[in-house]
């Protein structure tokens, strides 16, 4: 599962909201999650469980917990909400719940080793295989898309570096990096008649974004996708997890500010 994109500030605000709605977690009703499925994050943090542990505890098979928590699925149906609440409520009896403990659980969640990056080792190997080779050699190469982006950025007064190693130790290399603006730009020029292959490339692009965001949370990330396939709402949702901006054309970059 991907690292959460929910900020600590938002988590604290939601904790206060859930505490008020449930009378300090003493009266939890299914409507809590029916009206806003993302509140399930607070219940998970109160139980001090990872997403994997929480799913196993609830007996979840559809793997939607991450989508609920990140707001990708806004509402939870009544049956599912009741099932979750019936399992969670008994665990909260006599439990000492405070904002401090929620913050601690949140920080632990950010460092989970059994989250998205570990769960997608296969994807990681594919990604690293695509980028294998010496860094010095890699930095000398550039695609036409990267060249076009670089020319556009230089014309706007930026100093882009192609195939910049964010971490040599971890093998994290971004297609274009703007050091002063602390911004990484990932490029995808997908030439394929196979829609399944297109989806796989989008998945790899999302994974690369999560790797960067997980290891360098302060870096802004931009995805530039050129393809004969139009990005669907589902594709956009997948990329919105890690990326701050998603562009379907190189020229759109001129409208972005990096302040």
C-alpha positions, 0 to 999 in steps of 0.5 A: 500500500502506498505511503499515506498522502494525508498530512499530520495537520489534517490527521490532527483536525480529523481526530478532533472531529471524530472525538467530538462525533463519537463522544470521545470514542464511546459512541461510534455509529456506522454513520461515522464512516458512511458520511466520510470513509477517510475517518477510518484512518483515525480508528486505525491509528487509535488501534495502533495498527498498520494497514496490513494488520488493520485489514487482517483484523477486519477480514478485508479482502478488497484492499480498499482501506488505503483508498478510504484513508486517502479519500479516493473512495469518499463514502462507505456503504452501510453494510461495510461501515457496520461490519467495521464498527462492530469489530472496532468498538469493542477494542476501544473499551477502556482504551486511553486515547489522546492526540499525543498517541495519535501523533505517535501512531501517525509518525510510526505509520510514515515509517512502516516498512511493510507498506507500499514500498515493501509490498511492491518489491516486484515493481521496484525490481522492474523499475530498477531494471529499467534504470540499471547502469552506471549513473554517469552513463545514465546522465549522459542519455536523454529522451526527446521528451526530456530534451524538449522539457529541458529546453523549455525550462532553460528558456524560462530561466531554470537550471534543469539536470537530466537523470539526477541521482536523488540517492545513489545508495537507493538507486533513486534517479529522477528524469529532470531535477530543479535543485533550486526549486527542489522539484523532480520531474518524471517523464513518460513517453508511452508508445503502445497500442496495448492498453494493458501495457499503458496501464502498467507504465502508469503504475510504474510512474506512480510507483516512482513518484511514491518512491521519491515522496516516501524518501524525500517528502519535501520534494515537489514532483511533476509527472509529464505523460505523453501517450496515444491513450488519454489519461482516465479518471482512474489513471489521474487518481493513481498519479495524484497520490504522489504527484503535485502536478500531472501534465499530458503535454510538455507545453503545459509545463510553461503554466506551472510555477515552482514557488 
